Amino acid sequence: MIQGITIYHFLIVSTLMFFIGVMGFIIRQNLITILLSIELILNSVVINFLVFNRFLYPNQLQGQFFGLFIVGVAAAEASVAIALIINIYRRIQNIDTDKVNEMKF
């Protein structure tokens, strides 16, 4: 571990990433930027798992296993979401969340 970097530094970065992701999810209108915001939220959770595992239980690997599981779920979620976004774009030629309601008609 790099000397001088404490658990608080990692938690500050993770908290900033989480709230940037939440704000991006709430504010943005484009489906791809919403997907990127969700990925940012999941990455901040992975950082928390790894940091708490490293600083609290350095000889155990539960944090790494949870991190790998979250990365795998995020990859599967991203592939399904991109497939849905491509189908939405093919149908209505737009990926803004305001126009997705037009798919019903």
C-alpha positions as CSV (number, residue, x, y, z in Angstrom):
1,M,0.0,0.0,0.0
2,I,1.2,3.5,-0.7
3,Q,2.3,5.3,2.4
4,G,0.2,8.3,3.4
5,I,-3.0,7.2,1.8
6,T,-5.5,6.2,4.5
7,I,-8.9,4.6,4.4
8,Y,-10.5,8.0,4.5
9,H,-9.0,9.0,1.1
10,F,-10.4,5.9,-0.5
11,L,-13.8,6.5,1.1
12,I,-13.9,10.1,-0.1
13,V,-13.2,9.1,-3.7
14,S,-15.8,6.3,-3.5
15,T,-18.4,8.7,-2.0
16,L,-17.7,11.3,-4.7
17,M,-18.0,8.6,-7.4
18,F,-21.3,7.3,-5.9
19,F,-22.9,10.7,-5.7
20,I,-21.7,11.7,-9.2
21,G,-23.3,8.5,-10.4
22,V,-26.6,9.2,-8.6
23,M,-26.7,12.8,-9.9
24,G,-26.0,11.5,-13.4
25,F,-28.7,9.0,-13.1
26,I,-31.2,11.5,-12.0
27,I,-30.3,14.5,-14.2
28,R,-29.3,13.0,-17.5
29,Q,-31.8,12.2,-20.3
30,N,-29.7,10.0,-22.5
31,L,-29.9,6.2,-21.9
32,I,-26.2,5.6,-22.5
33,T,-25.2,8.3,-19.9
34,I,-27.7,6.8,-17.5
35,L,-26.0,3.4,-18.0
36,L,-22.6,4.9,-17.4
37,S,-23.9,6.5,-14.2
38,I,-25.1,3.1,-13.0
39,E,-21.7,1.7,-13.8
40,L,-20.1,4.5,-11.8
41,I,-22.3,3.6,-8.8
42,L,-21.3,0.0,-9.0
43,N,-17.6,0.8,-9.3
44,S,-17.8,2.9,-6.1
45,V,-19.4,0.0,-4.3
46,V,-16.5,-2.2,-5.5
47,I,-14.0,0.3,-4.2
48,N,-15.7,0.2,-0.8
49,F,-15.6,-3.6,-0.6
50,L,-12.0,-3.7,-1.5
51,V,-10.9,-0.9,0.9
52,F,-12.8,-2.3,3.8
53,N,-11.4,-5.7,3.2
54,R,-7.9,-4.4,2.9
55,F,-7.9,-2.3,6.0
56,L,-10.2,-4.3,8.3
57,Y,-9.4,-7.9,7.3
58,P,-6.1,-7.9,5.3
59,N,-5.7,-11.7,5.4
60,Q,-9.1,-12.6,4.0
61,L,-10.5,-12.4,0.5
62,Q,-14.2,-11.8,0.9
63,G,-14.0,-8.2,-0.4
64,Q,-12.2,-9.4,-3.5
65,F,-14.8,-12.1,-4.2
66,F,-17.6,-9.6,-3.7
67,G,-15.8,-7.2,-6.0
68,L,-15.4,-9.8,-8.7
69,F,-19.0,-10.8,-8.4
70,I,-20.2,-7.2,-8.8
71,V,-17.9,-6.6,-11.8
72,G,-19.4,-9.8,-13.4
73,V,-22.9,-8.7,-12.7
74,A,-22.1,-5.2,-14.0
75,A,-20.8,-6.7,-17.3
76,A,-23.9,-8.8,-17.8
77,E,-26.1,-5.8,-16.9
78,A,-24.2,-3.6,-19.4
79,S,-24.5,-6.1,-22.2
80,V,-28.3,-6.5,-21.7
81,A,-28.8,-2.7,-21.4
82,I,-26.8,-2.0,-24.5
83,A,-28.8,-4.5,-26.4
84,L,-32.0,-2.8,-25.2
85,I,-30.7,0.6,-26.1
86,I,-29.8,-0.6,-29.6
87,N,-33.4,-2.0,-30.1
88,I,-34.9,1.3,-28.8
89,Y,-32.7,3.3,-31.2
90,R,-33.7,1.1,-34.2
91,R,-37.3,1.5,-33.4
92,I,-37.7,5.2,-32.6
93,Q,-34.3,6.7,-33.8
94,N,-33.7,8.3,-30.5
95,I,-32.4,7.2,-27.1
96,D,-33.6,10.1,-24.9
97,T,-35.8,9.0,-22.0
98,D,-38.5,11.5,-22.9
99,K,-39.0,9.7,-26.3
100,V,-39.0,6.1,-25.0
101,N,-42.7,6.5,-24.1
102,E,-43.5,6.5,-27.9
103,M,-42.7,2.8,-28.1
104,K,-46.1,2.0,-26.8
105,F,-47.8,3.3,-30.0
